[in-house]
Amino acid sequence: MKLTRKKTSLAILATFIFALALVISNCRPHIPKNNRAPLASCTVSQDAFNSWFEKGQAGFVTPANSLNPDPPLNSDCNFYIWAWRDFLWLTSPHKGGFVFSAPPFFDKVGDTLIQYTGHRHLRVRGGKLGAPGQAGGGDVLMTQDSSLVYYAIHTNDVFACFVKGKISKALAGNDFPTQRNQLDSIVEYARSEGEEIADSNTLAIELKSSWVKASAVSDPGKYLSIEADVPTYVPNGENTLWTWDGTTYHPENLVLVGFHLVGSAKGHPEMIWATFEHVANGPDGTYDFTNTDHKPVTSTFQENIQARTDWVFTRNGSTEGECNKVHMALALNRKNIVAKSNQTISPSTTYRGNPWGSLQDTDPENNTLILSLNDNIQKMLPANDVRKNYFLVGAIWTKDGKFPYENDISPYDTAFFKGSKFLLNMTMETYFQGKSNSMSCFSCHNLSKGQPGVDLSHIYDSIQVVDLPGGFHP
């Protein structure tokens, strides 16, 4: 069945490819060298890790149970384990693509949630509230090889059916589900519409992914990849304006460089906000951690930038002061790209200014937890699993699952937020990094008094159409 507020016609073709590539078996991305490995303060046992994988399905990981989490969400480490397991599930091979790229997942296209059976059209914007470019202002990011970054937004079937039920006024409640009775109402409503929700215990999930041309990276085989259509831009002679007619696309092979994973969980209607990146995106700024000898260690920006010479977004030899300067943004028409004053449409040089979601030179305990778990998971993944090349940047949630209100953000109440308190993704919030002591996911995703919890999602209110094809199944 299909519920619409206006007639929508979409003809889009999609082909996703799960790329597996051999990586060096002793490669440990984002782990400091020179015997400065992190203290193993957050780990998953080999037996527990093995239990995540579906027997008989190579590379397929089962999702975390967000309704009754195991391990329970009673420590920062366990939140990070939840994020890693769901990332591996969402990027598992499925129906010729990935779990998150095929039914029962949806993509947000304009005001519509739709399941793709054809080719995606990606643009240089994420679709949040129709806003262009990156979050918070429409800035446009480009690789050192001058490939634009393209974005897509996805949700699972629990999220989609909840929204559809709210549009039709068949469902009550103003928060995303965290309890059995809330979930049961959504499942029952879906069945009344002829739908069977898959993996309902994952609760509500919203995702944002960022992509660049495969030709812009040194080894595309070490990335998750898709085939999609992207806008065809025409530059002016001064390279200060790229125009797009709004209809002309061309096919590209794209690779995944960033991934936001947001989900409700038991006791956390504000949702857990986690983010992942590819190891070759760019270097970290200076950060502190504890090593295996229980001694404090500082990993400096200059050490980090020298770790490789094929950074995707960072010019070799860059200084910290040169990084994260905006060169261009999308125009108000949401189509054209316009250079900033005294700039051209060109690559900036970029670094991760809030490594592990911490301000530089702060929170070594949290940094160590994430470094430890990344090392632990990456070593246990099979040698030919391309997901070894991705890492958890961090995750943020609130104390006791309370909703973040504006007065918690300004002034920024660090006691209220848990985990990576200044979490940003290098490919999605590029130009907010390393410049402010008050920026994180909740700097934008917060509520005014009286607002419903669902408004923490910036796509919820903009969805007018939920296109359920009928009878989607696991």
N, C-alpha and C positions, 0 to 999 in steps of 0.2 A: 504494500500500500504506500501511497505517496501523499504527504501533507504539504501543501504549498500555500504561501500568501500571494504569490504572483507566479505566472507561468514562466518556467525557466527551461531553456533548451541548451543542452551541452552535448557536444560531439567531440570526445577526447579519447585518444588511444594511449595505452600505457604498457610499457615493458620494463620490468625490473630484473636486474641481474644480481645474484648473490655472488660476489667475486671472492674466491679463496686463493690465497697466494702464499708460497713458502716464505717464511721470515727466518732470520738467523735464530737458531734455537736458544742462544744465550742472550738475545737482545732483551734489555729491560728498559723500555722507554721511560723517560722522566724520572729515572732513579739516579741520584748523584753518583759520580764515579769515585775513583781513588779510595776505595774501601770505606766510603761514607754512606753505606746503605742505611735506610731508616730502621729504627727499632720496630720489631714486629708487634706493634701495639693493636693492630686490627687485622685479623686474618679469618679465612674460612678453611676448615679442614678439607683434605682431599676427598674424604668420604662424603662430606656434606656437598662439596662442589660437584662430585660425580652424580649425586642424587638430583641435581638440577636438570640434567640432560634426559630427554625422552629416549627410552630404549628403542633401538631400531631405526632412529631418525638421526642421521649424522648431522651434528652441529645444532640440533634443535634443543633449545632450553625452555623449560616450562616456566610460567610466570610466578612471581612472588604472590603469596596469598595476603592481600592487603586487608581483608576482613578479619583474619586471624593470623597476623604475621608470625613467621617462624624463621629466624629468631625474633622474639618480641621486640617492639620498638621502645626499648628501655635504656638504650645507650646510643651515643653518637655513632659508634661503629656499626651498630645494627641498622641504622638509617642508611648508612653508606652501602651496606651489604644489600639492602632492599633495592637501592638504585642500581647497583651493578647487575643484580639478577634480572631486573626488568629490562635493562638495556640489552642484555644478552638475549632475552626472550624476544624483544621487539625487533632486533636485528637478525633473528634466526631465519634460515631459509624457509620459504613458505609460498606455495602456489606460484612458483617461478620468480618470486621476488623475496621480500622480507615480510615478517608478520605485520609491521606497521604500514606496509605499502599495499596490502591486499585485503579484501574482505576477511573479517568483519570490521576492519578499520575504515575510517572515512577521511577524506580531505576536505578542507574548507576552501570553497571557490566562491568569491564574492560573499553573498549572504546565504550560501547553500552548503550543507554537509552532504557529500556524495561519495559513493563507493566507485572506484575507478575500474573500468574494464577496458580502458584504452590508454591513449598517450596523454601524459600530463603536460600542461602548460605552466611553466614556472616563470616568476617575474622577480624583479629586484625589489621586492617588498614582501612582508610577511603576512599581510592580510588582517592584522589586528586593527579593528575599528576602521578598516579601509585605509589605515595610515601607510604612507610610503616609506621605503627604506628601512633602516634599523629602528629598534625601539627608541622612543624618546626624541625623535626629531627628523627622521628620514635620511640620515647620512648613508652614503653608499660606499661599500668596501670593495676593494679590488686586490687580486693577488699580485705578486711581483712580476708575473707574466702577463699582467693586464687582463685577467679574467674577472668579470663581475661575479659577485656572490649572489646566488638566487635562494629564495626561501619558500618553504611550504609549511602548512599547518595541518595537523592530523588529530583525530580523536578516536577513541575506541567506541564500541557499540553501547556500553553502559552510558557513556556521556551523551551519545547521539539520541538514544531512546529517552533518557531523562529530559533532554531539551525538547524533543518532539512531544513528550507527554506534558511538559509545561506549556508549550505553544497551544496545544489543544485543550488545556485546562483539565486534563485527565489526571495529572499528578500534582500533589501539593508539596510543600517544603521549599525552603529557600537556600538550602546548603547542598553541596554534593554529598553523596551517600558515604557513610562511615559505619553504619550499623546494619544488622541483618534485616530489620523491619523496613528500613529505607530501600535496601537493595531488593527485597522481595517485591515491593510495590512496583519498582521499575521492571523487574523480570515479568511480573504478571501483566503489566501494561503492554510490554513488548509482545507477549504471547497473544494478547487480545487483538493485536495488529498483525498476527501471523508471523511474528519474528521469534527466533530462539537465540538468546544472548549467549555468546561463547565466553568462557572464562570469566564468569560474572564476579568471582571473588577478587579480581583485580581492581574492582570498583571503578571510579571515573578517571580516565586518563586523557590528558591533552599534551600534544607534542609539537615542537617546532624544529625543523631541520634546515640546515644551510649547506649549499652545494656550489662547487666551481667546476669549470671545464676540466675533464681528465687530462687534457693536453697541458694544463697549467701546473701539474705536479710532476715530480721527478720519477715516481714509480706508481702509476695508477693501479697496478695489481695489488697494492697494499691498502686499498680503500674499498669500502662499500660503494657500489656504483648503480646508476640508473640511466635509462634513456628518456629524454624529455625534450620538449620544444621550449625555446627561450626567445625573447624578443629580439628582433633585428634592428639595431640602432644605426643611425647615420650621423657621423660626426661632422661638425663644421670645420672650417679651415684652421681656426685657432685652437681647436680641441678643447673648447670651453663649454660646448653644448652638444649633447647627443640627443637626437630626436627619434621618437618611435611613433608610428602611425596608429598604434593600438591594436593592430590586427595581424601584422606580419611577424611570423615566427620562423625559426629554423631549428632543425634537430641537433641535439648535442648529447654526447656521453658525459655525464656529470658524476662527480665523486663527492662523498659526504665528508664535510669538514667540521660540522658542529651539530649538536643534538640536545635540545631542551626536553626533559622528561618531567612532567608534572602529574601527580596523582593523589587522590584522596586515600586515606588509610584509617584504620581503627584509631579513634581518638584524635584525628587530625583533619577536620573539615577545611582548615585553611590550606590544606594540601602540602605535600612535600615537593620542593622545587629543586631538581637536580640537573646538572649539565655535564656533557661530555664533549671532548674535542679529539681531533687527530693529533698524533704526536709530532707531526711535521709542521703544524700551523705556525708556531713561533715560540720564542723563548719566554721563560718566566722572568719576572722582576726578582729582586733580591728577596729571599725568604729564609726563615730559620726552621730547624727541625732537630730532632734528637736521633742520634745514630745508634747502632747496635751495641756500642759501648756505654750507652746511656749518657753520652756527652753532647752538649749543644754544638750545632754546626750551622754555619751561614753559607748558603748557596747564592752567589752574587749574580747579578744580571750579566756581567762580563763573562763569567764562567758559563752561564747558561746559553748565551748567544753563540759561544764558540763550540757548543756540543755538536753542531752539524752545520753544513754549508748550503743545504737545500731547503731552507725555511720557505714556506708557501707565502707568508705575509710579511716577512721581515727581510730587509736588505742587509746583506753581510756587512759587518763593520759599523752598524748603527750604534748610536749612543742612546741612553734612556731619554734624554731631553729631546731627541729627534722623533721619538715614537708617538703614535696615536694622535697625529695632526690630521684633521678632516680636510680632504681635498675636494669633495663634491657631495651633492645630495640630490634627491629627486625633486623635480619641480612641483608646484602646486597642482598641476594637472595629473600628477601621479604616473606620468609616462616618461617625460623627458628627464635627462640627467644634466644638471647645471653645476659648473665648477664654482667653488667658493672664490671670494675676492683674492686676487693675486695668485690663483692656482689654476691648474689645468685638470682635465679628467685623467687622472694618473694614479698609480699605486702610492699609498702612504706606506711608511714602514711602521710595523706594529709589534707590540709585545703584550704579554699577559700581566697587566699592571696590578692585578689583585690575585697573585698566585694562591691556589687552593681556597679562593674565596676569603682571603685574609688581607688586611692591610700589610704592606711590606714591613718586615722586621717585627711582626706581631704573631701571636697565637701559634707558637711552635708545636703545641700539643695537637691541635687540629690538623696542622700540616702533616705531622708525623702519621696520624691515623690514616689520612688519605693516601699518602705515599706508600705506607705499609700495605694497604689493601690493594692498591693498583699493582704493586710488585707481586703480591700474592696471587691475584687473579690472572695477570698476564703470564706468569710462569706456568700456571696450571692449564691454560688454554692450549689446545693442540697446536703443533708447530705450523700447520697449514691453515689455521683459522685467522682470517684477516682482521678479526676483532681484537687481536693482540695489539694492533696499532692504534687503538683508541684508549682513552683514559678518563677516569672520573675527575673533573675539576673540583667538584664539591656539591653539597646540597644544603638547603636551608629550610627551616620550619620554625614554629613558634613554641614557646614554653607552654606546656599543658594543652597544646592545640588551640589556643585562643586566636581569634581573628586579629590581624594587624590593622589598627586604625591609624589615622593620620597623625594623632598625637604620639604614637609609638615611633613614628618615622622622624619627626622633627620636634625636639631633638632625637637623634637616633638612639634608641634604648637597647644597648647591646645585651643587657641582662634578659630582655624579653625574647630575643632571637637566639636560635640554637643552630649549631653546625657551622657552616661557612657563612659568616655573618655579613660578608661583603661580596657575595657571589655574583660574578658576571662571566659571560662567555666572550672569548676573543673575537668570534665571528658575528656576534649578534648585538653586543653592547660595547663595541670596540672603543668608542671614543669617550666612554665614561670611566675607563679603567685607569687606575693609578693617579686620579686627579681629585678625588673627593673621599672624605671619610664617612660618607652617609649614603652610599649607593649600593643597592643590592636588588634582587628580584622584587622585594617588598617595597622598595622605594617608589615603584610604579603600581604594583599590585597590592593596593591597600584600600581600606573602606572609610567612608564617612559614617558617622553615627546614623543608624537606621538603615543603612544599605544592606541588602541580603548578601550572604556569603558567596553566592554564585558570581557576584560581580568582581570577585578577585580574578576571575577569568575575563580577559579583555575581548574574547570572541563571543561569549555567551549571549549578550544582548544583541549582537549584530546578526545572529543567525535567524533567518526568517523561514528557511526551507530545510527540512530534513528528508532526504530522499532515501527511504528504505526500500531496497529492491524486492524484499519479501523472501523469507526463508533462508537467511544466511545462517551458516552453521560452522562449527569449528573445523 
